[in-house]
Amino acid sequence: MPHKLITVLACTAVTALTATGIAHADPAARLREGMQVVGQDVQPGTYSTAGPRAEDYGACFIEWLPYKGAKSSELIDIQSYTGASYVRLGAGDVINVTGCKWTLE
């Protein structure tokens, strides 16, 4: 009897997961350190920062890369930010962020 109960519970759990699908997070409204794809990892739009924090050593950087997983040596563009700044990011941009706290306007 216990074996049948476990099988029923397992089938119920699988059916529930199949019916609801696997949840995924919506794109974020803040840029994080590291590589991200705009429209997938973060929302497209205009982001702002108050400028570098103490741990940013006076500057922050955003690198635009040709594809996710590209090396910094393959970058398309790089911008440095030393004070309050804005950046406009479009869907499909692949960026690598170093420093600053960026939030969607």
C-alpha positions as CSV (number, residue, x, y, z in Angstrom):
1,M,0.0,0.0,0.0
2,P,2.7,2.7,0.8
3,H,4.3,2.1,-2.6
4,K,1.0,3.0,-4.4
5,L,0.6,6.2,-2.2
6,I,4.1,7.4,-3.1
7,T,3.5,6.7,-6.8
8,V,0.2,8.7,-6.7
9,L,1.8,11.6,-4.9
10,A,4.7,11.6,-7.4
11,C,2.4,11.5,-10.4
12,T,0.3,14.3,-8.9
13,A,3.4,16.5,-8.4
14,V,4.6,15.9,-12.0
15,T,1.1,16.7,-13.3
16,A,1.0,19.9,-11.3
17,L,4.4,21.0,-12.6
18,T,3.4,20.1,-16.2
19,A,0.1,22.1,-16.0
20,T,1.7,25.2,-14.6
21,G,5.0,25.1,-16.4
22,I,8.3,26.2,-14.9
23,A,8.3,29.7,-13.6
24,H,10.8,32.2,-14.9
25,A,11.7,35.6,-13.7
26,D,10.7,38.7,-15.6
27,P,13.6,40.9,-16.7
28,A,15.0,43.0,-13.8
29,A,14.7,46.8,-13.5
30,R,18.3,47.0,-12.1
31,L,21.6,46.3,-13.7
32,R,23.8,43.8,-11.8
33,E,27.5,43.3,-12.0
34,G,28.5,41.0,-14.9
35,M,27.1,40.1,-18.3
36,Q,23.4,40.4,-19.1
37,V,21.1,40.5,-22.2
38,V,18.7,43.4,-22.4
39,G,15.1,42.2,-22.8
40,Q,16.0,38.8,-21.3
41,D,17.9,39.5,-18.1
42,V,17.1,43.2,-17.7
43,Q,14.4,45.4,-19.1
44,P,15.2,47.8,-22.1
45,G,15.0,51.5,-21.3
46,T,17.0,54.3,-19.7
47,Y,19.0,53.5,-16.6
48,S,20.4,56.0,-14.2
49,T,23.1,56.0,-11.5
50,A,24.2,58.5,-8.9
51,G,27.8,57.6,-9.8
52,P,30.5,55.3,-8.5
53,R,30.4,54.0,-5.0
54,A,33.5,53.9,-2.8
55,E,34.2,50.3,-3.9
56,D,34.1,51.3,-7.6
57,Y,37.5,53.2,-7.3
58,G,36.1,56.3,-9.0
59,A,34.6,54.9,-12.2
60,C,32.1,52.4,-13.5
61,F,32.0,50.7,-16.9
62,I,29.5,49.2,-19.3
63,E,30.9,47.1,-22.2
64,W,28.7,46.3,-25.2
65,L,29.5,42.8,-26.5
66,P,28.6,41.2,-29.8
67,Y,27.0,38.1,-28.2
68,K,26.5,36.5,-24.7
69,G,29.7,34.8,-23.6
70,A,32.0,37.1,-25.7
71,K,35.3,38.1,-24.2
72,S,36.1,41.7,-23.3
73,S,38.6,41.7,-26.2
74,E,35.7,41.3,-28.6
75,L,33.7,44.2,-27.3
76,I,31.9,46.6,-29.6
77,D,32.0,49.6,-27.3
78,I,32.9,50.6,-23.7
79,Q,31.8,53.6,-21.7
80,S,33.1,54.8,-18.4
81,Y,31.1,56.8,-15.9
82,T,32.6,58.9,-13.1
83,G,29.5,60.8,-11.9
84,A,25.7,60.8,-12.1
85,S,24.9,59.3,-15.5
86,Y,22.2,57.9,-17.7
87,V,22.4,55.1,-20.3
88,R,19.8,53.9,-22.8
89,L,19.7,50.2,-23.4
90,G,17.9,48.5,-26.3
91,A,16.4,45.0,-26.5
92,G,19.1,42.6,-27.6
93,D,22.0,44.6,-26.3
94,V,24.6,42.3,-24.6
95,I,26.3,44.2,-21.8
96,N,28.9,43.6,-19.1
97,V,28.5,46.0,-16.1
98,T,31.3,46.8,-13.7
99,G,30.4,49.1,-10.8
100,C,27.7,51.6,-9.9
101,K,24.1,50.9,-8.9
102,W,21.9,51.3,-12.1
103,T,18.1,51.5,-11.9
104,L,15.5,51.7,-14.6
105,E,13.9,55.2,-14.9
